[in-house]
Amino acid sequence: MTDIALTAARAGPVQATVLALLVLALSSRIVVQLTARPARRKTLRILDMVAAPVLVAFVIIILQRFRDLS
């Protein structure tokens, strides 16, 4: 099962999609944080919950790349 997930993580379009989603989630969090009033904590929490699994997927992809290079 993990071999299938790691093979999919090595695919170029998957890596590009994960990177784009991560940049989008983090930049939208920054924009909301700078423009919103402090009452928007729920929105920031939702953006954090969206960014966390994408960040984990990004770290897995980076670790796979280093493993493939060695």
VOPABA-516795 format. One record per residue (C-alpha): residue number from 1; residue in one letter; chain; x negated, y, z. Coordinates in pm, whole numbers. Layout:
BEGIN
@num->NUM	residu->A	chaine->A	X->X	Y->Y	Z->Z
...
END
This chain:
BEGIN
@num->1	residu->M	chaine->A	X->0	Y->0	Z->0
@num->2	residu->T	chaine->A	X->-275	Y->246	Z->86
@num->3	residu->D	chaine->A	X->-458	Y->159	Z->-237
@num->4	residu->I	chaine->A	X->-156	Y->277	Z->-435
@num->5	residu->A	chaine->A	X->-143	Y->604	Z->-239
@num->6	residu->L	chaine->A	X->-517	Y->662	Z->-281
@num->7	residu->T	chaine->A	X->-499	Y->588	Z->-653
@num->8	residu->A	chaine->A	X->-219	Y->841	Z->-688
@num->9	residu->A	chaine->A	X->-419	Y->1094	Z->-486
@num->10	residu->R	chaine->A	X->-707	Y->1064	Z->-733
@num->11	residu->A	chaine->A	X->-489	Y->1165	Z->-1027
@num->12	residu->G	chaine->A	X->-563	Y->1515	Z->-1155
@num->13	residu->P	chaine->A	X->-203	Y->1643	Z->-1173
@num->14	residu->V	chaine->A	X->-136	Y->1527	Z->-817
@num->15	residu->Q	chaine->A	X->-442	Y->1711	Z->-690
@num->16	residu->A	chaine->A	X->-346	Y->2026	Z->-875
@num->17	residu->T	chaine->A	X->9	Y->2009	Z->-741
@num->18	residu->V	chaine->A	X->-106	Y->1960	Z->-382
@num->19	residu->L	chaine->A	X->-347	Y->2251	Z->-412
@num->20	residu->A	chaine->A	X->-81	Y->2476	Z->-566
@num->21	residu->L	chaine->A	X->172	Y->2385	Z->-295
@num->22	residu->L	chaine->A	X->-83	Y->2449	Z->-22
@num->23	residu->V	chaine->A	X->-177	Y->2790	Z->-161
@num->24	residu->L	chaine->A	X->190	Y->2878	Z->-206
@num->25	residu->A	chaine->A	X->287	Y->2774	Z->148
@num->26	residu->L	chaine->A	X->-4	Y->2953	Z->312
@num->27	residu->S	chaine->A	X->28	Y->3271	Z->109
@num->28	residu->S	chaine->A	X->404	Y->3290	Z->165
@num->29	residu->R	chaine->A	X->341	Y->3251	Z->539
@num->30	residu->I	chaine->A	X->98	Y->3541	Z->529
@num->31	residu->V	chaine->A	X->343	Y->3757	Z->335
@num->32	residu->V	chaine->A	X->627	Y->3679	Z->577
@num->33	residu->Q	chaine->A	X->400	Y->3741	Z->873
@num->34	residu->L	chaine->A	X->291	Y->4081	Z->743
@num->35	residu->T	chaine->A	X->630	Y->4205	Z->625
@num->36	residu->A	chaine->A	X->876	Y->4051	Z->870
@num->37	residu->R	chaine->A	X->974	Y->4168	Z->1209
@num->38	residu->P	chaine->A	X->888	Y->3948	Z->1509
@num->39	residu->A	chaine->A	X->1240	Y->3804	Z->1497
@num->40	residu->R	chaine->A	X->1137	Y->3586	Z->1200
@num->41	residu->R	chaine->A	X->957	Y->3327	Z->1411
@num->42	residu->K	chaine->A	X->1186	Y->3055	Z->1281
@num->43	residu->T	chaine->A	X->1081	Y->3127	Z->923
@num->44	residu->L	chaine->A	X->715	Y->3115	Z->1021
@num->45	residu->R	chaine->A	X->770	Y->2785	Z->1200
@num->46	residu->I	chaine->A	X->939	Y->2638	Z->892
@num->47	residu->L	chaine->A	X->649	Y->2750	Z->673
@num->48	residu->D	chaine->A	X->406	Y->2591	Z->918
@num->49	residu->M	chaine->A	X->599	Y->2265	Z->903
@num->50	residu->V	chaine->A	X->587	Y->2276	Z->522
@num->51	residu->A	chaine->A	X->215	Y->2354	Z->511
@num->52	residu->A	chaine->A	X->105	Y->2088	Z->761
@num->53	residu->P	chaine->A	X->174	Y->1774	Z->553
@num->54	residu->V	chaine->A	X->42	Y->1942	Z->238
@num->55	residu->L	chaine->A	X->-276	Y->2030	Z->427
@num->56	residu->V	chaine->A	X->-313	Y->1668	Z->539
@num->57	residu->A	chaine->A	X->-270	Y->1550	Z->178
@num->58	residu->F	chaine->A	X->-530	Y->1805	Z->67
@num->59	residu->V	chaine->A	X->-779	Y->1681	Z->328
@num->60	residu->I	chaine->A	X->-722	Y->1321	Z->215
@num->61	residu->I	chaine->A	X->-788	Y->1423	Z->-146
@num->62	residu->I	chaine->A	X->-1109	Y->1603	Z->-48
@num->63	residu->L	chaine->A	X->-1230	Y->1305	Z->155
@num->64	residu->Q	chaine->A	X->-1156	Y->1076	Z->-140
@num->65	residu->R	chaine->A	X->-1360	Y->1303	Z->-366
@num->66	residu->F	chaine->A	X->-1657	Y->1290	Z->-129
@num->67	residu->R	chaine->A	X->-1624	Y->913	Z->-98
@num->68	residu->D	chaine->A	X->-1618	Y->876	Z->-477
@num->69	residu->L	chaine->A	X->-1929	Y->1095	Z->-511
@num->70	residu->S	chaine->A	X->-2133	Y->886	Z->-267
END
